[in-house]
């Protein structure tokens, strides 16, 4: 959590077909994104967080089951990395 942007832990986790991030901007001028990557650091996708919304849904049904990580960036600064498990 950050004074300018609050992102809750992703759910469901483990995820099957999709995962949801809920967030709230306190400073709409921020550039915020979530990067999804594997244990080796290979990025699969990056998702820009829209200050006008409070929820980001990402599809996980195309990902192989296993352990992934998501990193929150604000203004290109790496703030936090957490684990996301994909199951079938």
PDB file of N, CA, C and O in Angstrom:
ATOM      1  N   UNK A   1       0.848  -1.193   0.000  1.00  0.00           N
ATOM      2  CA  UNK A   1       0.000   0.000   0.000  1.00  0.00           C
ATOM      3  C   UNK A   1       0.884   1.243   0.000  1.00  0.00           C
ATOM      4  O   UNK A   1       2.014   1.233   0.488  1.00  0.00           O
ATOM      5  N   UNK A   2       0.335   2.295  -0.556  1.00  0.00           N
ATOM      6  CA  UNK A   2       1.109   3.502  -0.790  1.00  0.00           C
ATOM      7  C   UNK A   2       0.142   4.668  -0.604  1.00  0.00           C
ATOM      8  O   UNK A   2      -1.058   4.496  -0.815  1.00  0.00           O
ATOM      9  N   UNK A   3       0.614   5.816  -0.226  1.00  0.00           N
ATOM     10  CA  UNK A   3      -0.293   6.932   0.035  1.00  0.00           C
ATOM     11  C   UNK A   3      -0.931   7.461  -1.247  1.00  0.00           C
ATOM     12  O   UNK A   3      -1.929   8.180  -1.188  1.00  0.00           O
ATOM     13  N   UNK A   4      -0.368   7.114  -2.400  1.00  0.00           N
ATOM     14  CA  UNK A   4      -0.884   7.632  -3.661  1.00  0.00           C
ATOM     15  C   UNK A   4      -1.697   6.603  -4.433  1.00  0.00           C
ATOM     16  O   UNK A   4      -2.464   6.954  -5.330  1.00  0.00           O
ATOM     17  N   UNK A   5      -1.527   5.323  -4.081  1.00  0.00           N
ATOM     18  CA  UNK A   5      -2.244   4.253  -4.773  1.00  0.00           C
ATOM     19  C   UNK A   5      -2.341   3.065  -3.839  1.00  0.00           C
ATOM     20  O   UNK A   5      -1.351   2.655  -3.233  1.00  0.00           O
ATOM     21  N   UNK A   6      -3.538   2.516  -3.728  1.00  0.00           N
ATOM     22  CA  UNK A   6      -3.719   1.331  -2.890  1.00  0.00           C
ATOM     23  C   UNK A   6      -4.141   0.168  -3.786  1.00  0.00           C
ATOM     24  O   UNK A   6      -5.123   0.279  -4.520  1.00  0.00           O
ATOM     25  N   UNK A   7      -3.409  -0.942  -3.734  1.00  0.00           N
ATOM     26  CA  UNK A   7      -3.748  -2.144  -4.492  1.00  0.00           C
ATOM     27  C   UNK A   7      -3.923  -3.295  -3.512  1.00  0.00           C
ATOM     28  O   UNK A   7      -3.027  -3.596  -2.724  1.00  0.00           O
ATOM     29  N   UNK A   8      -5.089  -3.933  -3.569  1.00  0.00           N
ATOM     30  CA  UNK A   8      -5.323  -5.092  -2.703  1.00  0.00           C
ATOM     31  C   UNK A   8      -4.670  -6.326  -3.308  1.00  0.00           C
ATOM     32  O   UNK A   8      -4.348  -6.356  -4.496  1.00  0.00           O
ATOM     33  N   UNK A   9      -4.482  -7.338  -2.476  1.00  0.00           N
ATOM     34  CA  UNK A   9      -3.949  -8.603  -2.979  1.00  0.00           C
ATOM     35  C   UNK A   9      -4.884  -9.165  -4.045  1.00  0.00           C
ATOM     36  O   UNK A   9      -6.104  -9.025  -3.961  1.00  0.00           O
ATOM     37  N   UNK A  10      -4.291  -9.800  -5.042  1.00  0.00           N
ATOM     38  CA  UNK A  10      -5.059 -10.361  -6.149  1.00  0.00           C
ATOM     39  C   UNK A  10      -5.963 -11.489  -5.637  1.00  0.00           C
ATOM     40  O   UNK A  10      -5.623 -12.192  -4.685  1.00  0.00           O
ATOM     41  N   UNK A  11      -7.114 -11.645  -6.284  1.00  0.00           N
ATOM     42  CA  UNK A  11      -7.994 -12.772  -5.950  1.00  0.00           C
ATOM     43  C   UNK A  11      -8.662 -13.269  -7.220  1.00  0.00           C
ATOM     44  O   UNK A  11      -8.754 -12.478  -8.159  1.00  0.00           O
ATOM     45  N   UNK A  12      -9.136 -14.497  -7.340  1.00  0.00           N
ATOM     46  CA  UNK A  12      -8.758 -15.570  -6.416  1.00  0.00           C
ATOM     47  C   UNK A  12      -7.286 -15.934  -6.595  1.00  0.00           C
ATOM     48  O   UNK A  12      -6.700 -15.703  -7.653  1.00  0.00           O
ATOM     49  N   UNK A  13      -6.718 -16.488  -5.580  1.00  0.00           N
ATOM     50  CA  UNK A  13      -5.316 -16.905  -5.624  1.00  0.00           C
ATOM     51  C   UNK A  13      -5.188 -18.160  -4.777  1.00  0.00           C
ATOM     52  O   UNK A  13      -5.172 -18.063  -3.550  1.00  0.00           O
ATOM     53  N   UNK A  14      -5.098 -19.324  -5.384  1.00  0.00           N
ATOM     54  CA  UNK A  14      -4.828 -19.640  -6.789  1.00  0.00           C
ATOM     55  C   UNK A  14      -5.957 -19.208  -7.741  1.00  0.00           C
ATOM     56  O   UNK A  14      -7.139 -19.238  -7.395  1.00  0.00           O
ATOM     57  N   UNK A  15      -5.548 -18.811  -8.939  1.00  0.00           N
ATOM     58  CA  UNK A  15      -6.483 -18.404  -9.985  1.00  0.00           C
ATOM     59  C   UNK A  15      -6.648 -19.541 -10.987  1.00  0.00           C
ATOM     60  O   UNK A  15      -5.752 -20.367 -11.164  1.00  0.00           O
ATOM     61  N   UNK A  16      -7.805 -19.568 -11.638  1.00  0.00           N
ATOM     62  CA  UNK A  16      -8.035 -20.560 -12.675  1.00  0.00           C
ATOM     63  C   UNK A  16      -8.095 -19.845 -14.020  1.00  0.00           C
ATOM     64  O   UNK A  16      -7.119 -19.865 -14.770  1.00  0.00           O
ATOM     65  N   UNK A  17      -9.232 -19.210 -14.339  1.00  0.00           N
ATOM     66  CA  UNK A  17      -9.368 -18.577 -15.650  1.00  0.00           C
ATOM     67  C   UNK A  17      -9.094 -17.083 -15.627  1.00  0.00           C
ATOM     68  O   UNK A  17      -8.742 -16.502 -16.654  1.00  0.00           O
ATOM     69  N   UNK A  18      -9.252 -16.450 -14.460  1.00  0.00           N
ATOM     70  CA  UNK A  18      -8.937 -15.024 -14.375  1.00  0.00           C
ATOM     71  C   UNK A  18      -8.582 -14.644 -12.949  1.00  0.00           C
ATOM     72  O   UNK A  18      -8.933 -15.331 -11.990  1.00  0.00           O
ATOM     73  N   UNK A  19      -7.879 -13.535 -12.845  1.00  0.00           N
ATOM     74  CA  UNK A  19      -7.505 -12.977 -11.548  1.00  0.00           C
ATOM     75  C   UNK A  19      -7.903 -11.513 -11.538  1.00  0.00           C
ATOM     76  O   UNK A  19      -7.895 -10.856 -12.579  1.00  0.00           O
ATOM     77  N   UNK A  20      -8.247 -11.007 -10.383  1.00  0.00           N
ATOM     78  CA  UNK A  20      -8.770  -9.650 -10.247  1.00  0.00           C
ATOM     79  C   UNK A  20      -7.907  -8.846  -9.279  1.00  0.00           C
ATOM     80  O   UNK A  20      -7.580  -9.296  -8.180  1.00  0.00           O
ATOM     81  N   UNK A  21      -7.552  -7.649  -9.720  1.00  0.00           N
ATOM     82  CA  UNK A  21      -6.880  -6.683  -8.857  1.00  0.00           C
ATOM     83  C   UNK A  21      -7.852  -5.548  -8.587  1.00  0.00           C
ATOM     84  O   UNK A  21      -8.421  -4.979  -9.519  1.00  0.00           O
ATOM     85  N   UNK A  22      -8.044  -5.215  -7.318  1.00  0.00           N
ATOM     86  CA  UNK A  22      -8.814  -4.025  -6.974  1.00  0.00           C
ATOM     87  C   UNK A  22      -7.838  -2.956  -6.513  1.00  0.00           C
ATOM     88  O   UNK A  22      -6.887  -3.241  -5.786  1.00  0.00           O
ATOM     89  N   UNK A  23      -8.077  -1.736  -6.937  1.00  0.00           N
ATOM     90  CA  UNK A  23      -7.134  -0.664  -6.611  1.00  0.00           C
ATOM     91  C   UNK A  23      -7.871   0.656  -6.504  1.00  0.00           C
ATOM     92  O   UNK A  23      -9.001   0.797  -6.970  1.00  0.00           O
ATOM     93  N   UNK A  24      -7.214   1.613  -5.886  1.00  0.00           N
ATOM     94  CA  UNK A  24      -7.774   2.947  -5.736  1.00  0.00           C
ATOM     95  C   UNK A  24      -6.652   3.965  -5.845  1.00  0.00           C
ATOM     96  O   UNK A  24      -5.663   3.903  -5.115  1.00  0.00           O
ATOM     97  N   UNK A  25      -6.823   4.901  -6.766  1.00  0.00           N
ATOM     98  CA  UNK A  25      -5.854   5.988  -6.932  1.00  0.00           C
ATOM     99  C   UNK A  25      -6.187   7.126  -5.982  1.00  0.00           C
ATOM    100  O   UNK A  25      -7.350   7.505  -5.840  1.00  0.00           O
ATOM    101  N   UNK A  26      -5.175   7.666  -5.339  1.00  0.00           N
ATOM    102  CA  UNK A  26      -5.327   8.897  -4.574  1.00  0.00           C
ATOM    103  C   UNK A  26      -4.643  10.054  -5.289  1.00  0.00           C
ATOM    104  O   UNK A  26      -4.742  11.207  -4.868  1.00  0.00           O
ATOM    105  N   UNK A  27      -3.950   9.733  -6.370  1.00  0.00           N
ATOM    106  CA  UNK A  27      -3.298  10.748  -7.200  1.00  0.00           C
ATOM    107  C   UNK A  27      -3.455  10.305  -8.644  1.00  0.00           C
ATOM    108  O   UNK A  27      -2.736   9.420  -9.107  1.00  0.00           O
ATOM    109  N   UNK A  28      -4.391  10.917  -9.357  1.00  0.00           N
ATOM    110  CA  UNK A  28      -4.709  10.475 -10.719  1.00  0.00           C
ATOM    111  C   UNK A  28      -3.590  10.771 -11.711  1.00  0.00           C
ATOM    112  O   UNK A  28      -3.638  10.301 -12.848  1.00  0.00           O
ATOM    113  N   UNK A  29      -2.592  11.535 -11.305  1.00  0.00           N
ATOM    114  CA  UNK A  29      -1.494  11.848 -12.201  1.00  0.00           C
ATOM    115  C   UNK A  29      -0.422  10.771 -12.284  1.00  0.00           C
ATOM    116  O   UNK A  29       0.554  10.917 -13.020  1.00  0.00           O
ATOM    117  N   UNK A  30      -0.600   9.701 -11.540  1.00  0.00           N
ATOM    118  CA  UNK A  30       0.412   8.645 -11.524  1.00  0.00           C
ATOM    119  C   UNK A  30       0.339   7.776 -12.770  1.00  0.00           C
ATOM    120  O   UNK A  30      -0.727   7.605 -13.362  1.00  0.00           O
ATOM    121  N   UNK A  31       1.477   7.232 -13.156  1.00  0.00           N
ATOM    122  CA  UNK A  31       1.512   6.170 -14.159  1.00  0.00           C
ATOM    123  C   UNK A  31       1.743   4.874 -13.392  1.00  0.00           C
ATOM    124  O   UNK A  31       2.814   4.662 -12.825  1.00  0.00           O
ATOM    125  N   UNK A  32       0.735   4.015 -13.378  1.00  0.00           N
ATOM    126  CA  UNK A  32       0.846   2.771 -12.612  1.00  0.00           C
ATOM    127  C   UNK A  32       0.568   1.584 -13.513  1.00  0.00           C
ATOM    128  O   UNK A  32      -0.309   1.637 -14.375  1.00  0.00           O
ATOM    129  N   UNK A  33       1.319   0.516 -13.310  1.00  0.00           N
ATOM    130  CA  UNK A  33       1.087  -0.707 -14.073  1.00  0.00           C
ATOM    131  C   UNK A  33       1.407  -1.913 -13.216  1.00  0.00           C
ATOM    132  O   UNK A  33       2.133  -1.831 -12.226  1.00  0.00           O
ATOM    133  N   UNK A  34       0.841  -3.035 -13.630  1.00  0.00           N
ATOM    134  CA  UNK A  34       1.142  -4.321 -13.016  1.00  0.00           C
ATOM    135  C   UNK A  34       1.762  -5.199 -14.079  1.00  0.00           C
ATOM    136  O   UNK A  34       1.209  -5.365 -15.166  1.00  0.00           O
ATOM    137  N   UNK A  35       2.913  -5.761 -13.757  1.00  0.00           N
ATOM    138  CA  UNK A  35       3.625  -6.650 -14.664  1.00  0.00           C
ATOM    139  C   UNK A  35       3.488  -8.073 -14.144  1.00  0.00           C
ATOM    140  O   UNK A  35       3.682  -8.332 -12.956  1.00  0.00           O
ATOM    141  N   UNK A  36       3.150  -8.998 -15.046  1.00  0.00           N
ATOM    142  CA  UNK A  36       3.030 -10.406 -14.683  1.00  0.00           C
ATOM    143  C   UNK A  36       4.221 -11.152 -15.257  1.00  0.00           C
ATOM    144  O   UNK A  36       4.479 -11.076 -16.458  1.00  0.00           O
ATOM    145  N   UNK A  37       4.954 -11.876 -14.406  1.00  0.00           N
ATOM    146  CA  UNK A  37       6.147 -12.563 -14.876  1.00  0.00           C
ATOM    147  C   UNK A  37       6.311 -13.896 -14.161  1.00  0.00           C
ATOM    148  O   UNK A  37       5.669 -14.153 -13.144  1.00  0.00           O
ATOM    149  N   UNK A  38       7.174 -14.732 -14.704  1.00  0.00           N
ATOM    150  CA  UNK A  38       7.405 -16.030 -14.079  1.00  0.00           C
ATOM    151  C   UNK A  38       8.590 -15.956 -13.132  1.00  0.00           C
ATOM    152  O   UNK A  38       9.177 -14.896 -12.919  1.00  0.00           O
ATOM    153  N   UNK A  39       8.929 -17.119 -12.566  1.00  0.00           N
ATOM    154  CA  UNK A  39       9.973 -17.192 -11.548  1.00  0.00           C
ATOM    155  C   UNK A  39      11.341 -16.790 -12.107  1.00  0.00           C
ATOM    156  O   UNK A  39      12.226 -16.379 -11.357  1.00  0.00           O
ATOM    157  N   UNK A  40      11.510 -16.912 -13.431  1.00  0.00           N
ATOM    158  CA  UNK A  40      12.774 -16.534 -14.067  1.00  0.00           C
ATOM    159  C   UNK A  40      12.821 -15.060 -14.453  1.00  0.00           C
ATOM    160  O   UNK A  40      13.848 -14.562 -14.913  1.00  0.00           O
ATOM    161  N   UNK A  41      11.685 -14.359 -14.259  1.00  0.00           N
ATOM    162  CA  UNK A  41      11.639 -12.945 -14.585  1.00  0.00           C
ATOM    163  C   UNK A  41      11.130 -12.648 -15.977  1.00  0.00           C
ATOM    164  O   UNK A  41      11.096 -11.486 -16.383  1.00  0.00           O
ATOM    165  N   UNK A  42      10.728 -13.678 -16.727  1.00  0.00           N
ATOM    166  CA  UNK A  42      10.174 -13.460 -18.060  1.00  0.00           C
ATOM    167  C   UNK A  42       8.798 -12.813 -17.937  1.00  0.00           C
ATOM    168  O   UNK A  42       7.900 -13.366 -17.303  1.00  0.00           O
ATOM    169  N   UNK A  43       8.637 -11.641 -18.546  1.00  0.00           N
ATOM    170  CA  UNK A  43       7.361 -10.936 -18.457  1.00  0.00           C
ATOM    171  C   UNK A  43       6.378 -11.494 -19.480  1.00  0.00           C
ATOM    172  O   UNK A  43       6.714 -11.657 -20.653  1.00  0.00           O
ATOM    173  N   UNK A  44       5.167 -11.784 -19.027  1.00  0.00           N
ATOM    174  CA  UNK A  44       4.118 -12.268 -19.915  1.00  0.00           C
ATOM    175  C   UNK A  44       3.238 -11.132 -20.393  1.00  0.00           C
ATOM    176  O   UNK A  44       2.783 -11.122 -21.537  1.00  0.00           O
ATOM    177  N   UNK A  45       3.004 -10.189 -19.523  1.00  0.00           N
ATOM    178  CA  UNK A  45       2.140  -9.082 -19.887  1.00  0.00           C
ATOM    179  C   UNK A  45       2.322  -7.968 -18.879  1.00  0.00           C
ATOM    180  O   UNK A  45       2.752  -8.197 -17.749  1.00  0.00           O
ATOM    181  N   UNK A  46       1.990  -6.754 -19.302  1.00  0.00           N
ATOM    182  CA  UNK A  46       1.960  -5.614 -18.390  1.00  0.00           C
ATOM    183  C   UNK A  46       0.620  -4.931 -18.595  1.00  0.00           C
ATOM    184  O   UNK A  46       0.153  -4.772 -19.723  1.00  0.00           O
ATOM    185  N   UNK A  47       0.014  -4.533 -17.503  1.00  0.00           N
ATOM    186  CA  UNK A  47      -1.331  -3.970 -17.530  1.00  0.00           C
ATOM    187  C   UNK A  47      -1.289  -2.586 -16.900  1.00  0.00           C
ATOM    188  O   UNK A  47      -0.870  -2.423 -15.754  1.00  0.00           O
ATOM    189  N   UNK A  48      -1.728  -1.592 -17.664  1.00  0.00           N
ATOM    190  CA  UNK A  48      -1.787  -0.234 -17.138  1.00  0.00           C
ATOM    191  C   UNK A  48      -3.027  -0.091 -16.261  1.00  0.00           C
ATOM    192  O   UNK A  48      -4.121  -0.509 -16.641  1.00  0.00           O
ATOM    193  N   UNK A  49      -2.843   0.500 -15.092  1.00  0.00           N
ATOM    194  CA  UNK A  49      -3.979   0.757 -14.210  1.00  0.00           C
ATOM    195  C   UNK A  49      -4.595   2.105 -14.572  1.00  0.00           C
ATOM    196  O   UNK A  49      -3.904   3.122 -14.635  1.00  0.00           O
ATOM    197  N   UNK A  50      -5.887   2.096 -14.805  1.00  0.00           N
ATOM    198  CA  UNK A  50      -6.615   3.291 -15.217  1.00  0.00           C
ATOM    199  C   UNK A  50      -7.155   3.990 -13.968  1.00  0.00           C
ATOM    200  O   UNK A  50      -7.906   3.385 -13.203  1.00  0.00           O
ATOM    201  N   UNK A  51      -6.781   5.260 -13.750  1.00  0.00           N
ATOM    202  CA  UNK A  51      -7.277   5.971 -12.562  1.00  0.00           C
ATOM    203  C   UNK A  51      -8.804   6.075 -12.522  1.00  0.00           C
ATOM    204  O   UNK A  51      -9.383   6.265 -11.452  1.00  0.00           O
ATOM    205  N   UNK A  52      -9.455   5.950 -13.673  1.00  0.00           N
ATOM    206  CA  UNK A  52     -10.912   6.044 -13.721  1.00  0.00           C
ATOM    207  C   UNK A  52     -11.614   4.759 -13.320  1.00  0.00           C
ATOM    208  O   UNK A  52     -12.839   4.742 -13.201  1.00  0.00           O
ATOM    209  N   UNK A  53     -10.884   3.707 -13.116  1.00  0.00           N
ATOM    210  CA  UNK A  53     -11.475   2.438 -12.710  1.00  0.00           C
ATOM    211  C   UNK A  53     -10.901   2.005 -11.363  1.00  0.00           C
ATOM    212  O   UNK A  53      -9.966   2.612 -10.840  1.00  0.00           O
ATOM    213  N   UNK A  54     -11.485   0.946 -10.818  1.00  0.00           N
ATOM    214  CA  UNK A  54     -11.016   0.424  -9.530  1.00  0.00           C
ATOM    215  C   UNK A  54     -10.736  -1.064  -9.601  1.00  0.00           C
ATOM    216  O   UNK A  54     -10.425  -1.691  -8.588  1.00  0.00           O
ATOM    217  N   UNK A  55     -10.843  -1.630 -10.786  1.00  0.00           N
ATOM    218  CA  UNK A  55     -10.675  -3.072 -10.899  1.00  0.00           C
ATOM    219  C   UNK A  55     -10.009  -3.419 -12.215  1.00  0.00           C
ATOM    220  O   UNK A  55     -10.337  -2.856 -13.259  1.00  0.00           O
ATOM    221  N   UNK A  56      -9.072  -4.349 -12.156  1.00  0.00           N
ATOM    222  CA  UNK A  56      -8.405  -4.872 -13.344  1.00  0.00           C
ATOM    223  C   UNK A  56      -8.566  -6.387 -13.324  1.00  0.00           C
ATOM    224  O   UNK A  56      -8.170  -7.052 -12.367  1.00  0.00           O
ATOM    225  N   UNK A  57      -9.157  -6.927 -14.403  1.00  0.00           N
ATOM    226  CA  UNK A  57      -9.265  -8.379 -14.534  1.00  0.00           C
ATOM    227  C   UNK A  57      -8.257  -8.839 -15.565  1.00  0.00           C
ATOM    228  O   UNK A  57      -8.176  -8.279 -16.659  1.00  0.00           O
ATOM    229  N   UNK A  58      -7.486  -9.861 -15.216  1.00  0.00           N
ATOM    230  CA  UNK A  58      -6.548 -10.409 -16.181  1.00  0.00           C
ATOM    231  C   UNK A  58      -6.880 -11.877 -16.412  1.00  0.00           C
ATOM    232  O   UNK A  58      -7.214 -12.607 -15.479  1.00  0.00           O
ATOM    233  N   UNK A  59      -6.783 -12.290 -17.651  1.00  0.00           N
ATOM    234  CA  UNK A  59      -7.041 -13.689 -17.979  1.00  0.00           C
ATOM    235  C   UNK A  59      -5.823 -14.522 -17.652  1.00  0.00           C
ATOM    236  O   UNK A  59      -4.694 -14.137 -17.955  1.00  0.00           O
ATOM    237  N   UNK A  60      -6.056 -15.666 -17.033  1.00  0.00           N
ATOM    238  CA  UNK A  60      -4.967 -16.573 -16.702  1.00  0.00           C
ATOM    239  C   UNK A  60      -5.172 -17.939 -17.356  1.00  0.00           C
ATOM    240  O   UNK A  60      -4.371 -18.849 -17.140  1.00  0.00           O
ATOM    241  N   UNK A  61      -6.230 -18.094 -18.149  1.00  0.00           N
ATOM    242  CA  UNK A  61      -6.524 -19.414 -18.713  1.00  0.00           C
ATOM    243  C   UNK A  61      -5.519 -19.827 -19.787  1.00  0.00           C
ATOM    244  O   UNK A  61      -5.463 -21.001 -20.153  1.00  0.00           O
ATOM    245  N   UNK A  62      -4.727 -18.886 -20.297  1.00  0.00           N
ATOM    246  CA  UNK A  62      -3.718 -19.222 -21.303  1.00  0.00           C
ATOM    247  C   UNK A  62      -2.358 -19.530 -20.664  1.00  0.00           C
ATOM    248  O   UNK A  62      -1.419 -19.921 -21.358  1.00  0.00           O
ATOM    249  N   UNK A  63      -2.258 -19.355 -19.361  1.00  0.00           N
ATOM    250  CA  UNK A  63      -0.989 -19.593 -18.672  1.00  0.00           C
ATOM    251  C   UNK A  63      -0.909 -21.036 -18.195  1.00  0.00           C
ATOM    252  O   UNK A  63      -1.911 -21.614 -17.774  1.00  0.00           O
ATOM    253  N   UNK A  64       0.279 -21.612 -18.261  1.00  0.00           N
ATOM    254  CA  UNK A  64       0.479 -22.946 -17.712  1.00  0.00           C
ATOM    255  C   UNK A  64       0.320 -22.890 -16.199  1.00  0.00           C
ATOM    256  O   UNK A  64       0.700 -21.900 -15.574  1.00  0.00           O
ATOM    257  N   UNK A  65      -0.241 -23.943 -15.602  1.00  0.00           N
ATOM    258  CA  UNK A  65      -0.335 -23.960 -14.139  1.00  0.00           C
ATOM    259  C   UNK A  65       1.051 -23.803 -13.514  1.00  0.00           C
ATOM    260  O   UNK A  65       2.036 -24.335 -14.025  1.00  0.00           O
ATOM    261  N   UNK A  66       1.113 -23.081 -12.426  1.00  0.00           N
ATOM    262  CA  UNK A  66       2.386 -22.881 -11.756  1.00  0.00           C
ATOM    263  C   UNK A  66       2.405 -21.591 -10.969  1.00  0.00           C
ATOM    264  O   UNK A  66       1.366 -20.981 -10.715  1.00  0.00           O
ATOM    265  N   UNK A  67       3.599 -21.189 -10.589  1.00  0.00           N
ATOM    266  CA  UNK A  67       3.793 -19.997  -9.767  1.00  0.00           C
ATOM    267  C   UNK A  67       4.252 -18.837 -10.647  1.00  0.00           C
ATOM    268  O   UNK A  67       5.202 -18.955 -11.421  1.00  0.00           O
ATOM    269  N   UNK A  68       3.554 -17.720 -10.505  1.00  0.00           N
ATOM    270  CA  UNK A  68       3.892 -16.483 -11.208  1.00  0.00           C
ATOM    271  C   UNK A  68       4.045 -15.382 -10.169  1.00  0.00           C
ATOM    272  O   UNK A  68       3.710 -15.552  -8.997  1.00  0.00           O
ATOM    273  N   UNK A  69       4.551 -14.266 -10.626  1.00  0.00           N
ATOM    274  CA  UNK A  69       4.683 -13.118  -9.743  1.00  0.00           C
ATOM    275  C   UNK A  69       4.124 -11.896 -10.447  1.00  0.00           C
ATOM    276  O   UNK A  69       4.194 -11.779 -11.670  1.00  0.00           O
ATOM    277  N   UNK A  70       3.570 -10.989  -9.659  1.00  0.00           N
ATOM    278  CA  UNK A  70       3.127  -9.712 -10.231  1.00  0.00           C
ATOM    279  C   UNK A  70       3.825  -8.594  -9.477  1.00  0.00           C
ATOM    280  O   UNK A  70       3.978  -8.638  -8.256  1.00  0.00           O
ATOM    281  N   UNK A  71       4.239  -7.606 -10.226  1.00  0.00           N
ATOM    282  CA  UNK A  71       4.961  -6.467  -9.664  1.00  0.00           C
ATOM    283  C   UNK A  71       4.185  -5.197  -9.967  1.00  0.00           C
ATOM    284  O   UNK A  71       3.750  -4.972 -11.097  1.00  0.00           O
ATOM    285  N   UNK A  72       4.022  -4.380  -8.955  1.00  0.00           N
ATOM    286  CA  UNK A  72       3.384  -3.080  -9.118  1.00  0.00           C
ATOM    287  C   UNK A  72       4.462  -2.030  -9.354  1.00  0.00           C
ATOM    288  O   UNK A  72       5.411  -1.910  -8.580  1.00  0.00           O
ATOM    289  N   UNK A  73       4.301  -1.280 -10.428  1.00  0.00           N
ATOM    290  CA  UNK A  73       5.197  -0.161 -10.731  1.00  0.00           C
ATOM    291  C   UNK A  73       4.404   1.136 -10.658  1.00  0.00           C
ATOM    292  O   UNK A  73       3.295   1.226 -11.185  1.00  0.00           O
ATOM    293  N   UNK A  74       4.973   2.126 -10.009  1.00  0.00           N
ATOM    294  CA  UNK A  74       4.409   3.484 -10.046  1.00  0.00           C
ATOM    295  C   UNK A  74       5.492   4.400 -10.586  1.00  0.00           C
ATOM    296  O   UNK A  74       6.595   4.473 -10.045  1.00  0.00           O
ATOM    297  N   UNK A  75       5.156   5.102 -11.669  1.00  0.00           N
ATOM    298  CA  UNK A  75       6.118   5.965 -12.362  1.00  0.00           C
ATOM    299  C   UNK A  75       7.432   5.214 -12.630  1.00  0.00           C
ATOM    300  O   UNK A  75       8.525   5.731 -12.402  1.00  0.00           O
ATOM    301  N   UNK A  76       7.282   3.979 -13.123  1.00  0.00           N
ATOM    302  CA  UNK A  76       8.394   3.092 -13.488  1.00  0.00           C
ATOM    303  C   UNK A  76       9.263   2.662 -12.308  1.00  0.00           C
ATOM    304  O   UNK A  76      10.354   2.131 -12.511  1.00  0.00           O
ATOM    305  N   UNK A  77       8.800   2.882 -11.092  1.00  0.00           N
ATOM    306  CA  UNK A  77       9.533   2.427  -9.913  1.00  0.00           C
ATOM    307  C   UNK A  77       8.891   1.156  -9.385  1.00  0.00           C
ATOM    308  O   UNK A  77       7.685   1.110  -9.140  1.00  0.00           O
ATOM    309  N   UNK A  78       9.701   0.131  -9.212  1.00  0.00           N
ATOM    310  CA  UNK A  78       9.245  -1.166  -8.729  1.00  0.00           C
ATOM    311  C   UNK A  78       8.919  -1.050  -7.246  1.00  0.00           C
ATOM    312  O   UNK A  78       9.807  -0.823  -6.423  1.00  0.00           O
ATOM    313  N   UNK A  79       7.632  -1.209  -6.906  1.00  0.00           N
ATOM    314  CA  UNK A  79       7.226  -1.018  -5.518  1.00  0.00           C
ATOM    315  C   UNK A  79       7.073  -2.314  -4.741  1.00  0.00           C
ATOM    316  O   UNK A  79       7.580  -2.427  -3.625  1.00  0.00           O
ATOM    317  N   UNK A  80       6.389  -3.283  -5.305  1.00  0.00           N
ATOM    318  CA  UNK A  80       6.119  -4.499  -4.557  1.00  0.00           C
ATOM    319  C   UNK A  80       5.922  -5.644  -5.535  1.00  0.00           C
ATOM    320  O   UNK A  80       5.371  -5.459  -6.620  1.00  0.00           O
ATOM    321  N   UNK A  81       6.372  -6.820  -5.144  1.00  0.00           N
ATOM    322  CA  UNK A  81       6.175  -8.032  -5.938  1.00  0.00           C
ATOM    323  C   UNK A  81       5.506  -9.075  -5.059  1.00  0.00           C
ATOM    324  O   UNK A  81       5.926  -9.300  -3.924  1.00  0.00           O
ATOM    325  N   UNK A  82       4.465  -9.712  -5.584  1.00  0.00           N
ATOM    326  CA  UNK A  82       3.776 -10.757  -4.842  1.00  0.00           C
ATOM    327  C   UNK A  82       3.509 -11.940  -5.740  1.00  0.00           C
ATOM    328  O   UNK A  82       3.623 -11.852  -6.963  1.00  0.00           O
ATOM    329  N   UNK A  83       3.151 -13.052  -5.118  1.00  0.00           N
ATOM    330  CA  UNK A  83       2.983 -14.312  -5.827  1.00  0.00           C
ATOM    331  C   UNK A  83       1.540 -14.513  -6.297  1.00  0.00           C
ATOM    332  O   UNK A  83       0.586 -14.174  -5.598  1.00  0.00           O
ATOM    333  N   UNK A  84       1.412 -15.071  -7.496  1.00  0.00           N
ATOM    334  CA  UNK A  84       0.108 -15.492  -8.016  1.00  0.00           C
ATOM    335  C   UNK A  84       0.260 -16.934  -8.487  1.00  0.00           C
ATOM    336  O   UNK A  84       1.137 -17.237  -9.295  1.00  0.00           O
ATOM    337  N   UNK A  85      -0.599 -17.828  -7.980  1.00  0.00           N
ATOM    338  CA  UNK A  85      -0.564 -19.228  -8.370  1.00  0.00           C
ATOM    339  C   UNK A  85      -1.683 -19.484  -9.366  1.00  0.00           C
ATOM    340  O   UNK A  85      -2.822 -19.067  -9.154  1.00  0.00           O
ATOM    341  N   UNK A  86      -1.353 -20.172 -10.456  1.00  0.00           N
ATOM    342  CA  UNK A  86      -2.359 -20.559 -11.459  1.00  0.00           C
ATOM    343  C   UNK A  86      -2.565 -22.058 -11.361  1.00  0.00           C
ATOM    344  O   UNK A  86      -1.618 -22.840 -11.441  1.00  0.00           O
ATOM    345  N   UNK A  87      -3.832 -22.446 -11.185  1.00  0.00           N
ATOM    346  CA  UNK A  87      -4.193 -23.871 -11.100  1.00  0.00           C
ATOM    347  C   UNK A  87      -5.261 -24.180 -12.122  1.00  0.00           C
ATOM    348  O   UNK A  87      -5.932 -23.283 -12.633  1.00  0.00           O
ATOM    349  N   UNK A  88      -5.411 -25.451 -12.414  1.00  0.00           N
ATOM    350  CA  UNK A  88      -6.505 -25.906 -13.284  1.00  0.00           C
ATOM    351  C   UNK A  88      -7.431 -26.805 -12.493  1.00  0.00           C
ATOM    352  O   UNK A  88      -8.421 -27.300 -13.032  1.00  0.00           O
TER     353      UNK A  88
END
